[in-house]
């Protein structure tokens, strides 16, 4: 396994505790929730569709990551650029103390390149076939990471609505989706999603994503704070985004824009 302790919020994928939202597991939600009507379910679907439909076409953001992997604490920061129309993304992770780049991620269409300057290694992968577990030890779909990294609420592919639930007290609600492999529970505070729980039906692997705060520019939203938990991996991440510029012209760097060492080791995954 290639260890990337600071890979995509990530991506950022992912996963965190310590938030104000109460963790509610699918198996016992009926204790505090009651079934929603069809109109309420449609309203929740429409709320997610509206956010995703207005997700940014481009951005430049700085980010700060603080996390725990098993019992080790780490910090990192960096910058990300994204151009949806051209299918480009570039993320730089820097050492928190020495400020030097430790990993650079480039997404160009379906091709993913991850460059480690210190190790002089370049990994080449494909977004259609990439196994995130090879890099992070977390068995999570790349599409979920990509959705989060581009300001989109991730949804299961080919999902069906299992049910909608409304809190017996307060303004909370839940939309539960499923496909043959997974169950996704989207929790809402009013009309705004504030948590997602993914459960793999076969392995019971759980991944939780908390949307702590949003940034709104024009009609687009982006995350200001994410908290993420991967309980089985003992991984916790707290990600803060700042200096966010949405839907402005951006020149995203590609692998061609950086100088690679002559003794570079290239690994095709």
SULCORJO-V785750 format. One line per field, one symbol per residue. ss: DSSP state (2 for helix, 1 for strand, 0 for the rest). phi: phi as a letter, one per 30 degrees, with the letter a starting at -180 (. if undefined). psi: psi as a letter, one per 40 degrees, with the letter a starting at -180 (. if undefined). A space follows every 50 residues. Layout:
BEGIN
ss=???
phi=???
psi=???
END
This chain:
BEGIN
ss=00000000000000000000000002222220111002222222222222 22200001111111111110011111111111100001111111100000 11111111001111110000111111000000222200000222222220 00000000011111111000011111110001111111100111111111 00000111111111111001111111111100001111111111110000 0000222000000011110
phi=.ddbdcdfefefg.abcicddddbdedbdddcbbdddddddddddddddd dddcdddaabbcbbcbabchcccbbablbbbbbddcicbbbccbdddcid dcabcbcbicdcbbccdddhbbccbbddbdceddcbicdbdeedddeddc icddbedhdbddacbbddbicdabcccabecbbbcccbciccdbabccbd ddcidcbbbccdacccbicccbdcbbbbbbdddhcbbbcccbhdbchceb cddcdddcdcddcdccbcd
psi=hhhgeeiheihf.ihiafidhhhhiddfdedeiihiiddddddddddddd dddeiidiihiiihhhihhbehiiiiiaiiihhddefiihhhhihddeei hdihhhhgbehhhhhhddefihhhahddehhddddeehgihdddddddee fihhiiifiihdiiihidiaeiiihhiiaddihhhhiihbehheihhhhh ddeehhhhhhhdiihhhbeiiihdhihihgddefhhhhhhhifhhifihh hhiideeihiidfhhhhh.
END
